[in-house]
Amino acid sequence: MPVILATDLIVYFIVAAIIYFALAARGEGTIATAWRELKKNRLALACMIILGLYLGVAVLDSIRYRDPVVGENGQVVKTTEGKTIWSPQALSLLERSLSGMMTNTEKTYSAPFADRLFAKEAIELPDGTTVREYPKIKHPGSHWLGTDKVGSDVLFTALKGVRTAIVIGAGTTLIIVPFAIFFGVVAGYFGGFIDDLVQYIYTTLASIPGVLLIVAFMLLFGTTGFQGGLITEAQIDFGVFIFNDRLFWLALILGITSWTDLCRLIRGETLKLRELEYVQASKAFGVGSLGIIYRHIVPNLMHLVLITFVLQFSGLVLAEAILSYIGIGVGPQMGSWGNMINTARLELSRDPIVWWNLLAAFLFMFGLVLPANIFGDAVRDALDPRLRYR
């Protein structure tokens, strides 16, 4: 039985958008021209491949289904009405493909590629004497980034955090961009009372401390939603959907609190663009306001939108880690680099230090944010006609 979370729809939308741009790049137009310029940049192509690997992990972790409960006789268990009883655990394709990492747990900490635990225990020797020694682990050499306090594989935990980062970074930005473009263009183009009203809205929203607003919103809406782990029938709508998803509420509130800066930039750029000659010529030829906004204003704002998209994506990935670190991010049972950093905070104060949890979160965050910035700059240069013709 498939299970679709509200945040899965964000991942599916990203995949659909990539397919659309890939098809558009095969024809003629701005996207095809940008793709021809982008292929000349080997570093950008390498970053695109890395981002594709991250997105592939997120897609595999966004396709999940529940297995039917099987009784001791090997048959599927059904209710008295003849309905199949499904397992409360919905495993994704990532979890099923890496089932060894998920199930091969140890007793407690073990260092990367180690064959013994990281803590000494009292071991009874064959002659009856008891010594304190590092006991052997059950799966030596199989944990490339070690294990955490409960013996779970750190590499698997870091891979589970990829989907959370993609949803927060891309999903929140997809909420930011429409708000910012609509209000910024309307305020800058029409001016007057509309401009004053939009300025009042985003100035008021920007004056509220973001962390306090996020905390209040999550306490209202994010305490009862799905937070990872087991699924109850009360959480499922229409048989397959789970709309009350804590991660979705977090992406929504981050989008609501983060669109004001881009809106301010777009408003200022629109004020400049509406006074240019070609816009005035369009007005003289009787082109309506909506036509001018669609043909002249918005296309000339996309460089700001693209740059902000990349910067917001990187910043939001880091913001999720900080929010999970202070306890208002995703649930503890959902994979998150912020939860890994929060766990590492206590591990760094012990002796000896457990450093691999923090290192894994750092490497995966660095491996996502840096290629995203480089690729975003390359796309912006490819879309800029001034740089291309120069």
C-alpha positions in Angstrom: 0.0 0.0 0.0 1.7 3.3 -1.1 2.0 6.2 1.3 2.5 9.7 0.0 3.5 12.6 2.4 2.7 16.2 1.7 6.4 16.8 1.3 6.7 14.1 -1.3 4.7 16.2 -3.6 7.5 18.8 -3.4 10.1 16.3 -4.5 7.8 15.1 -7.3 7.3 18.7 -8.5 11.1 19.2 -8.6 11.5 16.1 -10.7 8.7 17.2 -13.1 10.3 20.7 -13.4 13.7 19.1 -14.3 12.0 16.9 -17.0 10.3 20.0 -18.4 13.6 21.9 -18.6 15.4 18.9 -20.1 12.8 18.7 -22.9 12.9 22.4 -23.4 16.7 22.4 -23.7 16.4 20.1 -26.8 14.5 22.7 -28.8 15.1 26.4 -29.4 14.7 29.3 -27.0 16.2 30.8 -23.9 16.5 27.5 -22.1 18.2 25.8 -25.0 20.6 28.7 -25.4 21.5 28.6 -21.7 22.1 24.8 -21.9 24.5 25.2 -24.8 26.5 27.8 -22.8 26.3 25.7 -19.6 27.8 22.6 -21.4 31.0 24.6 -21.9 31.5 24.9 -18.1 32.9 21.6 -16.9 32.8 22.6 -13.2 29.1 23.4 -13.5 28.4 20.1 -15.1 30.2 18.3 -12.3 28.2 20.2 -9.8 25.0 19.3 -11.7 25.9 15.6 -11.5 26.5 15.9 -7.7 23.1 17.7 -7.3 21.5 15.0 -9.4 22.9 12.3 -7.0 21.4 14.2 -4.0 18.1 14.5 -5.8 18.1 10.8 -6.7 18.6 9.9 -3.0 15.7 12.2 -2.1 13.4 10.6 -4.8 14.2 7.1 -3.6 13.4 8.2 0.0 10.1 9.8 -1.2 8.6 6.6 -2.7 7.4 4.4 0.1 4.8 1.7 0.7 3.6 -0.5 3.5 3.7 -4.3 3.4 0.8 -6.4 4.5 1.0 -8.0 7.9 1.9 -11.7 7.6 0.8 -14.2 10.3 2.7 -17.1 11.7 1.1 -19.4 9.1 2.6 -17.3 6.3 -0.7 -15.9 5.2 -1.8 -12.2 5.0 -3.7 -11.1 8.1 -7.1 -9.7 7.4 -9.9 -8.1 9.5 -13.2 -9.7 10.1 -14.6 -7.6 7.2 -12.0 -9.1 4.9 -9.7 -6.1 4.7 -6.0 -6.5 4.6 -4.1 -5.3 7.7 -1.1 -3.2 6.6 2.2 -2.7 8.6 2.4 0.6 10.4 5.9 1.0 9.0 6.2 2.5 5.5 9.6 1.7 4.1 11.0 3.8 1.2 12.9 2.5 -1.7 16.1 3.9 -0.1 15.4 2.0 3.1 14.7 -1.2 1.2 17.8 -0.9 -1.0 20.0 -0.2 2.0 18.3 -2.6 4.3 21.7 -3.9 5.5 22.7 -0.5 6.7 19.4 0.0 8.5 19.3 -3.4 10.2 23.0 -4.0 10.9 23.1 -2.1 14.1 25.7 -2.4 16.9 25.4 -2.0 20.7 26.7 1.5 20.8 29.4 3.8 19.3 32.0 2.4 16.9 34.5 4.5 14.9 34.5 4.5 11.1 35.8 1.1 9.6 36.4 -0.1 13.2 36.1 -3.8 14.2 35.5 -3.0 17.9 33.2 -0.8 19.9 34.4 2.7 21.0 33.7 2.1 24.7 35.2 -0.5 27.0 33.1 -3.2 28.7 33.6 -5.8 31.3 34.4 -9.0 29.4 34.6 -12.4 31.1 37.5 -14.5 29.8 37.3 -18.3 29.4 39.3 -18.8 32.6 36.7 -16.9 34.6 38.6 -13.6 35.0 36.9 -10.3 34.1 38.8 -7.6 32.2 37.7 -4.3 30.7 38.3 -4.4 27.0 36.9 -3.1 23.7 34.5 -5.8 22.6 34.2 -6.8 18.9 31.3 -5.4 16.9 28.9 -7.7 15.0 29.5 -6.2 11.6 33.2 -5.2 11.5 34.3 -2.8 8.8 30.8 -2.3 7.4 30.1 1.1 9.0 32.0 3.5 6.8 31.2 6.5 9.0 30.8 4.7 12.3 27.7 4.2 14.4 25.9 6.5 16.9 24.9 6.0 20.5 22.2 3.4 19.8 24.4 1.6 17.2 22.7 2.9 14.1 24.8 3.4 11.0 25.8 7.1 10.7 26.1 6.9 6.9 22.5 5.7 6.6 21.3 8.5 8.9 23.1 11.1 6.8 21.5 9.7 3.6 18.1 9.9 5.3 18.8 13.6 5.9 19.2 14.3 2.2 15.5 14.3 1.6 14.8 16.7 4.5 17.4 19.1 3.2 16.0 19.0 -0.4 12.5 19.6 0.8 13.5 22.4 3.1 15.8 24.1 0.6 13.8 23.7 -2.6 10.3 23.5 -1.2 10.6 26.6 0.9 12.1 28.5 -2.0 9.2 27.5 -4.2 6.9 29.1 -1.7 9.1 32.2 -1.4 9.5 33.0 -5.2 5.7 33.4 -6.2 5.0 35.6 -3.1 8.0 37.8 -3.7 7.4 38.2 -7.5 3.7 39.0 -7.2 3.9 41.5 -4.4 7.2 43.0 -5.5 6.1 43.6 -9.2 2.7 44.8 -8.2 4.1 47.3 -5.7 6.9 48.5 -8.0 4.8 48.8 -11.2 1.6 50.3 -9.9 3.0 52.4 -7.0 0.7 54.6 -5.0 -1.6 53.0 -2.4 -0.7 49.5 -3.6 3.0 50.2 -3.1 2.3 51.6 0.4 0.2 48.6 1.3 2.7 46.0 0.2 5.5 47.9 1.9 3.5 47.9 5.1 2.9 44.2 4.9 6.5 43.1 4.3 7.9 45.7 6.7 5.6 44.4 9.5 6.4 40.8 8.8 10.1 41.5 8.6 10.0 43.3 12.0 8.7 40.2 13.8 11.6 38.0 15.1 11.7 35.1 12.7 12.6 32.5 15.3 9.7 33.5 17.6 7.2 33.3 14.7 8.5 29.9 13.7 8.4 28.6 17.2 4.8 29.8 17.7 3.7 28.4 14.3 5.3 25.0 14.9 3.7 24.8 18.4 0.3 25.4 16.9 0.5 23.2 13.8 3.6 21.0 14.0 3.0 19.0 17.2 0.3 16.6 15.9 1.6 15.9 12.4 3.6 13.0 11.1 7.1 13.2 12.5 8.6 10.1 11.1 8.5 6.5 12.5 5.3 4.5 12.5 2.1 5.5 10.8 -1.4 5.2 12.3 -4.6 4.9 10.3 -5.8 8.2 11.7 -3.0 10.0 9.9 -3.9 8.7 6.5 -6.4 10.5 4.2 -8.0 8.8 1.2 -6.1 5.7 1.9 -2.6 6.9 0.8 -2.0 10.5 1.6 -0.6 12.1 4.8 -1.2 15.8 4.6 -0.5 16.7 8.2 3.3 16.4 7.9 5.5 18.3 10.4 8.2 18.8 7.7 5.7 20.5 5.4 4.6 22.9 8.1 8.2 23.8 8.8 8.8 24.5 5.0 5.6 26.6 4.9 6.5 28.8 7.9 10.1 29.3 6.6 8.6 30.4 3.3 6.2 32.8 4.9 9.0 34.4 6.9 11.6 34.5 4.2 10.0 36.2 1.1 10.3 39.8 2.3 14.0 40.3 1.3 13.4 39.1 -2.3 10.2 41.2 -2.5 12.1 44.3 -1.5 14.7 43.7 -4.2 12.1 43.0 -6.9 10.1 46.1 -6.0 13.2 48.3 -6.3 14.2 46.7 -9.7 10.6 47.1 -11.0 10.7 50.8 -10.1 13.7 51.1 -12.4 12.4 48.9 -15.2 9.0 50.7 -15.5 10.8 53.9 -16.5 12.9 52.4 -19.3 12.3 53.3 -22.9 11.0 50.0 -24.1 8.4 49.9 -21.4 7.3 53.5 -22.1 7.1 52.5 -25.8 4.9 49.6 -25.0 2.5 51.9 -23.1 2.5 54.3 -26.1 1.5 51.4 -28.4 -1.4 50.6 -26.1 -0.1 47.4 -24.5 -1.9 46.7 -21.2 -0.3 46.5 -17.8 -0.5 42.7 -17.6 1.2 42.4 -21.0 4.0 44.7 -20.0 4.6 42.9 -16.7 4.6 39.5 -18.5 6.7 40.4 -21.4 9.1 43.0 -20.1 9.2 43.3 -16.3 9.2 39.7 -15.1 11.8 38.3 -17.6 14.2 41.1 -16.6 13.8 40.2 -12.9 14.8 36.5 -13.3 18.5 37.1 -12.7 17.6 38.4 -9.2 15.2 35.5 -8.7 17.7 32.9 -9.7 20.5 34.3 -7.5 18.2 34.6 -4.6 16.9 31.0 -5.2 20.4 29.6 -4.9 21.3 31.7 -1.9 18.0 30.9 -0.2 18.3 27.2 -0.9 21.8 27.2 0.7 20.7 29.3 3.7 17.5 27.2 4.3 19.5 24.0 4.3 21.6 25.5 7.0 18.6 27.0 8.8 16.9 23.5 9.1 20.0 22.3 10.8 19.9 25.2 13.3 16.2 24.8 13.9 16.5 21.1 14.5 19.5 21.8 16.8 17.3 24.0 19.0 14.5 21.5 19.0 11.8 23.1 16.7 12.8 21.5 13.4 11.8 18.1 12.2 10.8 15.2 14.5 13.5 13.1 16.2 12.5 10.1 14.2 13.0 11.8 10.8 16.4 11.9 9.2 18.0 15.3 9.6 21.5 16.7 9.6 20.3 19.1 12.3 19.4 16.2 14.5 22.8 14.8 13.9 24.5 18.0 14.9 22.3 18.2 18.0 23.4 14.7 19.0 27.0 15.6 18.2 26.8 18.6 20.6 26.7 16.2 23.6 29.2 13.7 22.0 31.9 16.4 21.7 31.8 16.9 25.5 32.5 13.3 26.3 35.9 11.6 26.7 37.0 10.2 24.3 35.3 12.5 21.7 32.9 11.0 19.2 33.6 13.1 16.2 32.1 11.2 13.2 28.5 12.2 13.7 29.4 15.9 13.3 31.8 15.1 10.4 29.2 13.2 8.5 26.6 16.0 8.8 29.3 18.6 7.8 30.4 16.6 4.7 26.9 16.0 3.4 25.9 19.7 4.0 29.1 20.9 2.4 28.6 18.5 -0.5 25.1 19.9 -1.2 25.5 23.7 -0.6 28.8 24.2 -2.4 27.7 22.6 -5.7 24.4 24.4 -5.5 26.1 27.8 -5.3 28.5 27.0 -8.1 25.8 25.6 -10.4 23.5 28.6 -9.6 26.2 31.1 -10.6 26.9 29.2 -13.8 23.2 29.1 -14.7 22.9 32.8 -14.0 25.9 33.6 -16.3 24.4 31.4 -19.0 21.1 33.3 -18.9 22.7 36.7 -18.9 22.9 37.9 -22.5 25.4 40.6 -21.7 28.0 38.0 -20.5 27.1 35.6 -23.3 27.6 38.2 -26.1 30.7 39.6 -24.5 
